[in-house]
Amino acid sequence: MQFRRAKDILASRLMMSLTIISGLIVFLMAFGLYLKSRPILLEIPINQLLFSSAWKPLGGKFGFLPFIAGTLWVTAVAVVIAIPLCLLVSIYLSEYAHRRVCEWIMPMIDLLAGIPSVIYGVWGMLVIVPFIKDIAPKFGIFTSGYCVLAGGIVLAIMVFPVIINVTIEVFKSVPYEMRQAALSLGATKWQMVKSVVLRKALPGIVAACVLGLSRAFGETMAVLMVVGNVPIIPKSLFDPAYPLPALIANNYGEMASIPMYDSALLLAALILMLVVLIFNILARIILIRVERITQ
Amino acid sequence: MNRRKIEENFFKFLMILATLIVVGSLVLILGTVVYKGLPSLNLSMIIKTPSGGFYLGKEGGILNAILGSFSLAGGATILSIIISLPVVLYLNIYARKNSFLAYFTRFSFDVLGGVPSIVYGAFGLTIMLFLGLNVSLLAGIITVALLELPLMARAMDEVVRMVPQELKDASYSLGANKLETAFKVIVRQTLPALMTAVLIAFGRGIGDAASVLFTTGFTDSIPTSLFRPAATLPLAIFFQLGSPIPEVQDRAYAAALILTIVILLISIVTRILKKKFAKHTV
């Protein structure tokens, strides 16, 4: 009898410590990256790191501006493509489509979420890049196809599942009675969606988009493979770009040989992480509120 | 009246179009991978390791990457189960209903799940430096386990949370303590659904490239030791695609097809398990 009790207490202590430790991993990550990027933060002022576009690791110049600009560009393109499409799909699946249609489409969206980013990259190189290369001359632009637009399109597809899944969950939280009230007043289905569902779900939709945005922000391999990786500030959709994650991934090999280089790359990782963390925390807080209202 | 009807139909048309685009992109991706990969897929790809001149288009296969990926993702998944199962059981059985710890841990996992894999890679690197590890299978397993942790823990949490209170009460009333209830009743009851969580995490682990880039490295030989670098499928695809030689690129497509098939299989098994679980839910 005593033995069983002792086992229970011991297990509960163990499990509690494991829970506390794993809950703290986020902080540990941020702290670890901060420690490793401290040397460069001490050496070079932060505004020079963020807003200078001189990138000469051998000369000790580390300006992240082109990479930050590249990340913002591809993320923006992805979000602009993804948000309207995802909203339409979510409305269709939650309000219009027959249950059986949903049963067919939802697994496909889950599968889209499960495809590894390298596969997206391969596909982007095989389909999107040649497509842009062929179509750009019609607008009087010549490009290799490896550009911001290619990265944006591939990224948009990668964030579809994130935005759609969260948005559908949010739509579910809109009370059924409100829909019926609108319909009984003579609204068409679309009027009901527009004036009841969308309005009621707006905060949640924003959260879904923010989650999608932060997913796009940190995506590495797929973007790296289609975006060209030229460290310039892109001026148009057809310019190549060099996003932050690609910078980290491409230079891991040589970073040990150049002073401060490793520190600079880990700083890039820290910047990425902090931005994504802020986005995620905001989105999660909104979603928790939405959930609480419905309960 | 008429305008309302037109608006209704217009938006309905747009919605169906958008849905077709989303579904179409999935079909297009899978189609492209199969179309490009199938012609170069053959037996020696799967059962041979790269031999001399492999990267110039000569003999060999990617057995090293297949075995490497499975041992990496397998090891990481086991490590991740060891951490997440106790955490989830603690959150749902031991922790009080509105405890701060439970709230905080769930929130923290949600946020951790959004951290990009390249950041895990960079963090894995700092762990390696801290532990004095070299680029190795073990370093990769630790990093990927961290990557899988939030995904697995949240998926398991959703499952265990659904277990009805009556089931726990029945177990307690028979004299079982919390530990016995956790492992002998709850885990057994939810096993198929817990397996889906494990599989989803495994799929994420096997497909991830950015986190293993720094930590696991790449090698042409079959993984034999935890302390040596190992090859992985995503990186095999990535490196071979970078080659200017068409034969090598074709192999990258074949490797991409192999990886896609693995992911598809995981997805199918997950669905079957989910159906099975739905039958047994109380």
Interface residues (C-beta under 8 A of the other chain):
Chain A: R4 R5 K7 D8 A11 S12 L14 M15 M16 L18 T19 I20 S22 G23 L24 I25 V26 M29 G32 L33 L35 K36 P84 L85 C86 L88 V89 I91 Y92 L93 Y96 A97 I105 P107 M108 I109 D110 L111 L112 G114 I115 P116 S117 V118 I119 Y120 G121 V122 W123 M125 L126 V127 I157 F160 I164 T188 K189 W190 Q191 L211 S214 R215 F217 G218 E219 T220 M221 M225 P245 I248 A249 Y252 L265 L266 A269 L272 M273 V276 L277 F279 N280 I281 R284 I288
Chain B: R4 K5 E7 E8 F11 K12 L14 M15 I16 L17 A18 T19 I21 V22 V23 S25 L26 L28 I29 T32 V33 K36 I83 S84 P86 V87 L89 Y90 L91 Y94 A95 L101 F104 T105 F107 S108 F109 D110 V111 L112 G114 V115 P116 S117 I118 V119 Y120 G121 A122 F123 L125 T126 I127 L129 F130 L146 L149 A153 N177 K178 L179 E180 I200 G203 R204 I206 G207 D208 A209 A210 L213 F214 P234 I237 F238 L241 A252 Y253 A256 L259 T260 I263 L264 I266 S267 R271
